Amino acid sequence: MSWYPPALPPLAGKRYLITGANAGLGFFTAARLAGAGANVVLAGRSPERLEAAMAAIRCARPEASVEPLVIDLASLDSVRAGAGRLLHRPPLDGVVTNAGMVHTPGARLESPDGNELVLATNVLGHFALLARLLPHLVPGARIVALGSLSSRLSTFRIDDLQLTRGYDFWRAYAQSKIASQVFAFELDRRLRAADSPVSSLVAHPGYSISGRTPRVPGVNEPTPGARFADALQAAWAQGKHRGAEVTLHALTAAEVEGGQFWGPRFRTKGEPTLQHPTRTSRDAAIGARFWAFAEQATGTTFAVGA
């Protein structure tokens, strides 16, 4: 018997922010939350793609409460403007820092603020965003970061996070995902130390790919060739709609606690289960060093509990 889809609790009156919600894991996370009655803010760079995503959700659920937030996480000016708009709206019950570059550039590029582009998009933008939004989260809110299996397949150069000493597209992606996990666990340590009612944790989606995902016009439309190629990986791959269930569980399930690491049962696919992150991700000394680096790189003071 298939485990998919597990039931979500009723979410009427809840409000969530999902970054990178116009496609992939973020879209299916947003769609399921909206289907359970939540008000969902879909964040992304493209107004057109956000509109297509919201149209797809409303087509399936005409009563869905969804709204767009146009924001480019690689740009700190855009992050500050987006956070400002959110602060004038009702507070949030949860944030999923889902957005990120998966198809990374072959050469090292920089963000408008001079940070390595993949790190800026996948981690530093979320750091600056949460620094502003943390006081706008309700008691009991959860912050869920998207982790990755790549965190087990690469070393972490804490002394070269900008990759100035050597760049390749794989290291840029893997290092950014390790940094995302380091940040999430360090944030939870600081929230606990401040006796905050907000928690931070990590969910990884396993190996979730487009060709195993249902077609959604304007959102997920893989070519027949991509469908065929991805079908050959069916034994160890799942669709993004199933990978999103790990995030949803981390965000809404009653038994979840801050500082946890959730992933698919069979590592690359399956229902959500509690797992163990890498020691690097959990290392408090590395977490403190990353926090100081992120504050300097973003020009942001991230005060927890102030």
N, C-alpha and C positions, 0 to 999 in steps of 0.2 A: 504494500500500500504506500502511495506517495505521501510524503510529509507536507507537500506544498499545496495550498498556502496555509500556514498556521493562522489562527484567529488573532486579531488585534483587539485590545480592550477598547471600549467606547471612548472616543477622543473629542466629543463635542465640547466646545469651550476651550480646547487646547490650541496653542499657536506655536508653529515650528518654522525655523529657517533652514533651508537646504541649499547649500552652495553647489554649483554645477548641476542644477536640477533640470536643465533643458534636454538632457539625453542620458542614456546609460543607467548606471546604478542610481544616480540622483533623481532621474525621472521616476523610476519605479518606486523609490522610497517616497517621493512626494505624492505620487498617485495613490499608493496604499494608505498613507496618512489622511489624505483628503477623503478617500473612500470610507474611512472610519469616523469621519465627522470633524476632523481638525481643520483649522485655518492654516494654510501652508503658504509661506513666502518662498517662491522659486527664484533663486539668484543665478545670474549668468551674465556673460559679456554681450550677447546678441539679443536685442529686443525682438527681432523676428523669430529667433529660435525659441525664446521664452513664450511668445504668443502661440507658436505651434504646439509647444508642450502643454500649455494651459488649455488650448482648444481640444487636444486629445483627451485630457483628463475630464473636461466638461462633456465631451461627447459620450464618454462611458458613464459619467456621474454628473448629470445636469445640475444637481444641487451642490456640487463641490465648491468650497470656499478657497480660492487660490488667487494669489496676486504676484506680480513680478517685481524684482529688484535688479536693475541693470547695474552691474558692478564688475570691474576688471581687477581681480585680486593681485595681478602683477604690478598694479599702479597704486601707490600709497595714497595719492590724491583721490583716486576713485574709491578706495576703501574708506577713507575718511568721509567722503560725501555719502556713500551708501549707508555707513553706520549712522550718520546724522539723520538720514531719512527714517531709519528704523527706530531711532530714539524718540521720534514723534508719533510712533504707532504703539499699540498695546504691547506689553512685555511678552517675552517668549518663554515657553515651557521647555524648549529644547533647540539645540543647534547641531546640525550635521555638517562637518567640514569635509564635504565630499569632493569639491572641485579640485582638479589637478590635471597637469599635462601628462598623458600616457605616452604619446608619440613625441618624444623629445627631440630637439634639434641635433643635427650631427656635429655642429660646432658650438662652442660656448658663446651664448648671447647674454646680454644684460637687460634688465628691466629699466623702465624710465628713471628709476631711482638709483641705478648703478649696481644692483644686486644680480647675481647669477639668475637667469630667467626661470629655470625650473624650480629652484629653491624659493624664489620670490612668489611664484604662482601657487605652488603646492603647500608652502608652509608659512612664509613670512607674511603674506597677505592675511592668512587666517589668524596669525598671532596679533597683528595690528587690529583686525576686526574684533576679535574677542576681548582685547584690552579695553575697547570702548563699550562693548555690549554686555560685559559681565554684570555691571550693576543693573542692567535691564532684564535680567533673567529672574523668573519667579522662584521662590523657595521650592526645592525639589527638582529643579530643572537639571537636565543632563546635556553634556556636550560630548558628542560622539565623533571621534576622528577616524578617518578611513585609513586603516593600516594596509599592509601588503605582505604577501609571501616573499617578496623580494628582500624584505628585511632579514631573511635567513640566508640570503645568497650573496651578500656583499659585506665588506668591512665598512666602518664608519669613520671618516676622517674629521674628527671634531676640530682639528687644527687647520682644516682646509675646506670649510663648508662652502666657500665660494668657488671651489675647484679652480683656483688660479694656478695650481702647480700641475694640473693635468686633468683634462676633461675627456669623457666619452659619454655617449648618450645613455648607455646602460647605467653607469655610475651616477649620472645626474638624476635619473629616475629613482634608483634604489636608495641613494643617499637621502633624497628628499623624503621618501616614505619612512626611512628610519627616523629622520628628524621629526616627522609628523608624530610618530609614536613616542619619541623622547619628550616632545613638547606636551603631548596629552597626559602622560604619566607624571611629568613634573608639575603640570597644572593641577592635577588631582592631589599631589602631595601638598601643594601650597593651599589649596582649598581646605583640605583637612586640617592643616596647621592653623588656619584662620577660623576654624569651626564654621565654615560656610555650609549652607544647605544645598549648594550646587555641587554636582559631581562631574568628573571627566573620565572617559574611558575610550577604548579602542575596539573597533570591529574591522575584521578583514573579510573580503568577499570570496576568498579562494581564487579559483581560476574561472572567472565569469566572462564570457565572450559574446559578441554581437550575434554571431551566426547561430547560437543556441537560444536566442532571445526572440519572443514573439514580435512580429512586424507591427509597428505603430507608425502610420503615415506621418511624415514630417519629423519623426523622432528617432525611429530605428528602422532602417530600410537597407539591410545588407543585400549585396548582389547575389544572384544564384551561385556564382563561384565561391563567394565567401561562405554561403550556407553549406555548400558541399565540403569545403575545406574544414570548416568548423565541426561538421557532423562526424568527420573522421576522428575527432578528439572527444567524442561523446563519453568514453569510458572514464575520463578524468576532468571533463569540463562541464560547466552548467551555464544556463542563461543568466543575463544580468538581472532579470526579474527575480531569480532565486537567490543570487548573491545579495540582493538588496534586503532579503529577509534577515540576514545577520545584523545589518544596521538597524532595522526596525525592532528586532528583539532587544538589542542593546539600548535603544531609545525608549522603549515602552514596557518591557516585561517587568513584573513586580519583583522578581528575585535578583535583578541586576544591581550591582554595586559599583561605586566609583573605583577606578584603578584596575578594573578587570579588562580582559582581552578575550573577545569572542570571535569565533570563526566557524566555518563549515565542519561538520562532524568528520568528514574524511579528508580534511586538510584542504583539498581543492574543490570539493562539492559536498552538498548535504545540508541537513538542518543545523540551526545554530547550536553550538556547544561552547562551554567555557574552556579556554585553552591557555597555554603559557607563552608569553612573549619572549623574545631574546633577552639575554642578560644586559646587553648594551642598551636596549630600549628602557629597561628598568633601572639602570644605574643612576643613582641620585647625584653623584658627582658630575656625570656627563649631562644630566638634566640641568643642573645649575649653570654649567658652562654654556650650554645651548641657550638658556634663558638670557644670560648676560649678552651673548652674541646677538640674539634676536632683538633685544632692546636697542643695541647700538646700531644694527643694520636698518632698523625701521624708524629710529628716532622716537621710540615709544617707551614710556614708562608704564609697565604692566603691573599695577599694584593690586594684589589679591587681598581682600579683606579690609582695604583702607576705607 
